[in-house]
Amino acid sequence: MVDQVEKTFRDESYNTIRIVQEPNTNCCDVIATSQDLTNSMITKIVDNIDTLGKDILIELMLLGYFLRATPFLVGLYNRRSELEDNTIYFRLDGHIIALNLNTFTQLITHKIHPQKIAKRGGYMYQINGEELKKIRENQSLSRKFLSESLNISIKTIAEYERKKLVHSHIHHVEKLEEIFQQSLKIPIRILDIPKKPKKIEQNRPSSQTHNPEIAQEISEILADLGIFQYWTNNSPFDVFFRLPGIENQLQIISGVFSNIKSEDLNRLYNIAQIVKISTKMGPVRAIVEDDEDIKQCKRAGVLPIYSKELKRAKEAKEILKILSIR
């Protein structure tokens, strides 16, 4: 299925990078950016969308936020049934959108946005409540009439009409369309959904981080200087951090390396390609230990930082100076 997703993107002239990691441990499989750079998507492909651990979902969400991209799950089924066409499934409290392969293909290939939302209480459609009110008044129908026709309260009708966009039970929308003799459903423009995760808590490197001892030392320096840091375990990047005074620009570290190996070089190359296809991201860097590692980074198109320079920094502005050196 990963091949199909990547081909769908490429057929529509998206620039794509496939993430080469263990498939069950990485938080994404394909990163894609449209030619005009208006849409970036981070996609995780899995048969059952409910088999992914929360840690992977959180990193998928955060990666989407950090890179200003829409995080997607593309799957075949959930723990209850097959995923339906023309339907979106929310995961992680609504921060991640899941689709089946056909709905995903319709979105990317034909720009057809899904209309149906799967929720615990049943399927929903999105409608324009303000437009609903106009149509009702133009047809001289009362809220009482609609409430009796739909077997819901007048208060619920009033609540619908006060909102520009509202999710309503599928049977209610179908009944309203029957009464008004016109379509009310509004496609859900999922690429426009704001990417605003919950408050992001700082963390520290784990035992899964590349060269955890060096990473821990670097993390202590960042913490002492009051620099925000977020270390990942399941993404192509090791750490994102933000310097005081330039909060709108994340610094991206692809890894902490000592004696770069061939598999590290491949990883660095892939990361450099991700940056190359998106102008929304600043330069990616790698923290290295020696001159040979610096040469390897430059071959891959990743900017190196000497770890010893970071260790000498006493103020955040010194970190900024180090990062400004190309």
C-alpha positions as CSV (number, residue, x, y, z in Angstrom):
1,M,0.0,0.0,0.0
2,V,3.0,2.3,0.6
3,D,3.8,2.0,-3.1
4,Q,0.3,2.9,-4.1
5,V,0.3,6.0,-1.9
6,E,3.6,7.2,-3.2
7,K,2.6,6.6,-6.8
8,T,-0.7,8.6,-6.3
9,F,1.4,11.5,-5.0
10,R,3.9,11.3,-7.9
11,D,1.2,11.0,-10.5
12,E,-0.1,14.4,-9.4
13,S,3.5,15.8,-9.5
14,Y,4.1,15.9,-5.8
15,N,7.6,15.7,-4.6
16,T,7.9,12.7,-2.3
17,I,10.4,11.1,0.1
18,R,9.9,7.6,1.4
19,I,11.2,7.3,4.9
20,V,13.5,4.3,5.2
21,Q,13.1,2.9,8.7
22,E,11.6,-0.1,10.4
23,P,8.0,0.0,9.2
24,N,6.5,-0.7,12.6
25,T,8.5,1.9,14.5
26,N,8.6,5.0,12.3
27,C,5.8,7.6,12.6
28,C,5.5,8.2,8.9
29,D,6.2,6.4,5.6
30,V,5.9,9.1,2.9
31,I,6.3,12.9,3.0
32,A,4.9,14.7,0.0
33,T,4.8,18.4,-1.0
34,S,2.9,19.8,-4.0
35,Q,4.8,21.6,-6.7
36,D,3.5,25.0,-5.7
37,L,4.3,24.2,-2.0
38,T,0.8,24.9,-0.9
39,N,0.2,21.4,0.4
40,S,2.5,19.2,2.5
41,M,1.4,15.9,3.8
42,I,3.0,13.4,6.2
43,T,1.5,10.0,5.7
44,K,1.6,6.8,7.7
45,I,0.3,3.7,5.9
46,V,-1.0,0.8,7.9
47,D,-3.6,-2.0,7.4
48,N,-5.4,-1.4,10.8
49,I,-5.4,2.2,11.9
50,D,-6.0,1.2,15.5
51,T,-2.8,-0.9,15.9
52,L,-0.5,2.1,16.1
53,G,0.8,3.0,19.6
54,K,0.0,6.4,21.0
55,D,3.7,7.4,21.0
56,I,3.8,7.0,17.2
57,L,0.5,9.0,16.7
58,I,1.8,11.8,18.9
59,E,5.0,12.1,16.9
60,L,3.1,12.0,13.6
61,M,0.9,14.8,14.9
62,L,3.9,16.8,16.2
63,L,5.9,16.2,13.0
64,G,2.9,17.6,11.0
65,Y,2.9,20.7,13.3
66,F,6.6,21.3,13.2
67,L,6.8,20.9,9.4
68,R,3.4,22.7,8.8
69,A,2.1,19.6,7.0
70,T,-1.1,17.6,7.3
71,P,-0.7,14.3,9.1
72,F,-2.6,11.4,7.6
73,L,-3.2,7.8,8.3
74,V,-4.1,5.7,5.2
75,G,-5.5,2.3,6.1
76,L,-7.9,-0.5,5.3
77,Y,-9.9,-1.0,8.5
78,N,-10.2,-0.1,12.2
79,R,-10.8,-2.4,15.1
80,R,-14.5,-2.7,14.2
81,S,-14.8,-2.8,10.4
82,E,-13.4,-1.7,7.0
83,L,-12.9,2.0,6.5
84,E,-15.7,3.4,4.3
85,D,-15.3,5.5,1.2
86,N,-16.0,9.2,1.3
87,T,-15.4,9.1,5.1
88,I,-12.8,10.5,7.5
89,Y,-11.9,9.0,10.9
90,F,-10.4,11.1,13.6
91,R,-7.7,9.8,15.8
92,L,-5.7,11.3,18.8
93,D,-8.6,13.6,19.8
94,G,-9.1,14.8,16.3
95,H,-5.5,15.8,15.6
96,I,-4.9,13.0,13.0
97,I,-7.2,12.2,10.1
98,A,-7.5,8.6,8.8
99,L,-8.8,7.7,5.3
100,N,-9.1,4.5,3.3
101,L,-7.0,4.2,0.1
102,N,-9.9,5.1,-2.2
103,T,-10.8,8.3,-0.3
104,F,-7.2,9.3,-0.2
105,T,-6.8,8.7,-4.0
106,Q,-10.0,10.7,-4.7
107,L,-8.6,13.6,-2.6
108,I,-5.2,13.7,-4.2
109,T,-6.1,12.8,-7.8
110,H,-9.4,14.4,-8.3
111,K,-9.5,17.0,-5.5
112,I,-12.7,15.4,-4.2
113,H,-12.9,16.0,-0.5
114,P,-14.8,13.5,1.8
115,Q,-18.2,14.5,3.2
116,K,-18.8,11.9,5.9
117,I,-17.3,11.9,9.4
118,A,-17.2,8.7,11.5
119,K,-17.9,9.4,15.2
120,R,-18.8,7.2,18.2
121,G,-22.4,8.3,17.9
122,G,-22.6,7.4,14.3
123,Y,-21.8,9.0,11.0
124,M,-22.1,12.8,10.5
125,Y,-22.2,15.3,7.7
126,Q,-20.9,18.8,7.8
127,I,-23.5,21.5,6.9
128,N,-23.6,25.3,6.9
129,G,-25.9,26.3,9.8
130,E,-26.3,29.9,8.7
131,E,-27.3,28.7,5.2
132,L,-29.7,26.3,6.8
133,K,-31.5,29.2,8.5
134,K,-31.7,31.2,5.2
135,I,-33.2,28.2,3.4
136,R,-35.7,27.5,6.2
137,E,-36.8,31.2,6.3
138,N,-37.0,31.4,2.5
139,Q,-39.4,28.4,2.5
140,S,-41.4,29.9,5.4
141,L,-40.8,26.9,7.6
142,S,-40.6,27.1,11.4
143,R,-38.0,25.6,13.7
144,K,-40.8,23.7,15.3
145,F,-41.7,22.1,12.0
146,L,-38.1,21.0,11.5
147,S,-37.7,19.7,15.0
148,E,-40.9,17.6,14.7
149,S,-39.8,16.3,11.3
150,L,-36.4,15.3,12.6
151,N,-37.6,14.2,16.0
152,I,-35.1,16.6,17.8
153,S,-35.6,19.6,19.9
154,I,-36.2,23.2,18.7
155,K,-33.1,24.1,20.8
156,T,-31.0,21.8,18.6
157,I,-32.3,23.4,15.4
158,A,-31.4,26.8,16.9
159,E,-27.9,25.6,17.8
160,Y,-27.4,24.4,14.2
161,E,-28.4,27.7,12.8
162,R,-26.1,29.7,15.0
163,K,-22.9,28.1,13.6
164,K,-21.3,28.5,10.2
165,L,-20.1,24.9,10.1
166,V,-21.8,22.2,12.1
167,H,-21.7,18.4,12.2
168,S,-25.1,16.8,12.1
169,H,-26.2,13.2,12.2
170,I,-26.3,11.7,8.7
171,H,-30.1,10.8,9.0
172,H,-30.9,14.4,10.0
173,V,-29.1,15.9,7.1
174,E,-30.7,13.5,4.6
175,K,-34.1,14.3,6.1
176,L,-33.4,18.1,5.8
177,E,-32.3,17.6,2.2
178,E,-35.6,15.8,1.5
179,I,-37.6,18.6,3.1
180,F,-35.7,21.4,1.3
181,Q,-35.2,19.5,-1.9
182,Q,-31.6,20.6,-2.2
183,S,-28.2,19.5,-1.0
184,L,-26.9,20.7,2.3
185,K,-23.7,18.7,2.7
186,I,-20.4,20.5,2.6
187,P,-17.2,18.7,1.7
188,I,-14.6,18.6,4.5
189,R,-11.5,20.4,3.3
190,I,-9.2,18.4,5.4
191,L,-6.0,20.0,4.1
192,D,-7.2,23.3,5.5
193,I,-7.9,22.0,9.0
194,P,-5.6,24.1,11.4
195,K,-2.5,22.3,12.6
196,K,-2.7,23.2,16.3
197,P,-1.7,20.4,18.7
198,K,-2.1,20.5,22.4
199,K,0.6,22.3,24.4
200,I,3.9,20.7,23.5
201,E,5.9,19.6,26.5
202,Q,9.7,19.6,26.3
203,N,11.4,16.3,26.7
204,R,14.9,14.7,26.8
205,P,16.7,12.1,24.7
206,S,15.9,8.5,25.3
207,S,17.9,5.3,25.0
208,Q,16.6,5.1,21.4
209,T,18.3,8.4,20.4
210,H,21.4,8.2,18.2
211,N,24.4,8.2,20.5
212,P,22.3,8.8,23.6
213,E,25.3,9.8,25.9
214,I,26.3,12.6,23.6
215,A,22.7,13.6,23.0
216,Q,22.1,13.7,26.8
217,E,25.0,16.0,27.2
218,I,23.8,18.3,24.4
219,S,20.3,18.3,25.9
220,E,21.7,19.4,29.3
221,I,23.3,22.4,27.6
222,L,20.1,23.4,25.8
223,A,18.2,23.0,29.1
224,D,20.7,25.2,31.0
225,L,20.4,27.9,28.3
226,G,16.6,27.8,28.5
227,I,16.1,26.5,25.0
228,F,13.0,24.6,24.1
229,Q,13.7,21.1,22.9
230,Y,11.7,18.1,21.7
231,W,13.4,14.8,21.0
232,T,11.8,12.2,18.8
233,N,12.0,8.4,18.8
234,N,10.0,7.5,15.7
235,S,10.7,10.3,13.1
236,P,13.4,11.0,10.6
237,F,14.7,13.7,12.9
238,D,16.3,13.5,16.3
239,V,15.4,16.8,17.9
240,F,13.6,20.1,17.2
241,F,14.6,23.1,19.3
242,R,13.6,26.8,19.4
243,L,15.9,29.6,20.5
244,P,14.7,32.6,22.6
245,G,13.9,35.6,20.4
246,I,13.2,33.6,17.2
247,E,10.3,31.5,18.4
248,N,8.8,31.3,15.0
249,Q,11.7,29.3,13.5
250,L,12.4,25.8,14.6
251,Q,15.9,24.5,14.4
252,I,16.0,20.9,13.1
253,I,18.7,18.4,14.1
254,S,18.7,15.3,12.0
255,G,20.9,13.3,14.4
256,V,23.8,13.2,16.8
257,F,26.6,11.3,15.2
258,S,30.0,9.9,16.1
259,N,31.8,8.0,13.2
260,I,29.0,8.3,10.6
261,K,28.1,4.9,9.0
262,S,26.7,4.2,5.5
263,E,23.2,3.8,6.9
264,D,23.5,7.1,8.7
265,L,24.6,8.8,5.5
266,N,21.5,7.4,3.7
267,R,19.3,8.8,6.5
268,L,21.0,12.2,6.2
269,Y,20.5,12.2,2.5
270,N,16.8,11.5,2.8
271,I,16.4,14.2,5.4
272,A,18.2,16.7,3.1
273,Q,15.8,15.8,0.4
274,I,12.8,16.5,2.6
275,V,14.2,19.9,3.3
276,K,14.9,20.5,-0.4
277,I,11.3,20.0,-1.4
278,S,9.8,22.3,1.2
279,T,10.7,26.0,1.6
280,K,8.7,26.0,4.9
281,M,11.6,24.5,6.8
282,G,14.8,26.0,7.9
283,P,18.1,24.2,7.2
284,V,18.6,20.8,8.8
285,R,21.8,20.2,10.8
286,A,23.6,17.2,12.4
287,I,25.7,17.3,15.5
288,V,29.0,15.6,14.9
289,E,32.2,14.7,16.7
290,D,35.0,15.0,14.2
291,D,36.2,16.3,10.8
292,E,35.4,13.2,8.9
293,D,31.8,13.3,10.0
294,I,31.6,17.0,8.8
295,K,32.7,15.8,5.4
296,Q,30.1,13.1,5.3
297,C,27.3,15.6,6.3
298,K,28.3,18.0,3.6
299,R,28.2,15.2,1.0
300,A,24.6,14.5,2.1
301,G,23.6,18.2,2.0
302,V,23.2,18.5,5.8
303,L,24.9,21.3,7.7
304,P,27.2,20.0,10.5
305,I,27.7,21.4,13.9
306,Y,30.7,20.5,16.0
307,S,29.5,19.1,19.4
308,K,32.4,20.7,21.1
309,E,31.2,24.1,19.9
310,L,27.9,23.5,21.5
311,K,29.5,22.3,24.7
312,R,31.4,25.6,25.0
313,A,28.3,27.8,24.6
314,K,27.4,29.8,27.7
315,E,24.5,31.8,26.4
316,A,21.7,31.2,23.9
317,K,23.1,33.9,21.6
318,E,26.2,31.8,21.2
319,I,24.1,28.9,20.0
320,L,22.5,31.3,17.5
321,K,25.9,32.3,16.3
322,I,27.0,28.7,15.8
323,L,23.8,28.0,13.8
324,S,24.4,31.1,11.6
325,I,27.6,29.6,10.3
326,R,27.0,27.8,7.0
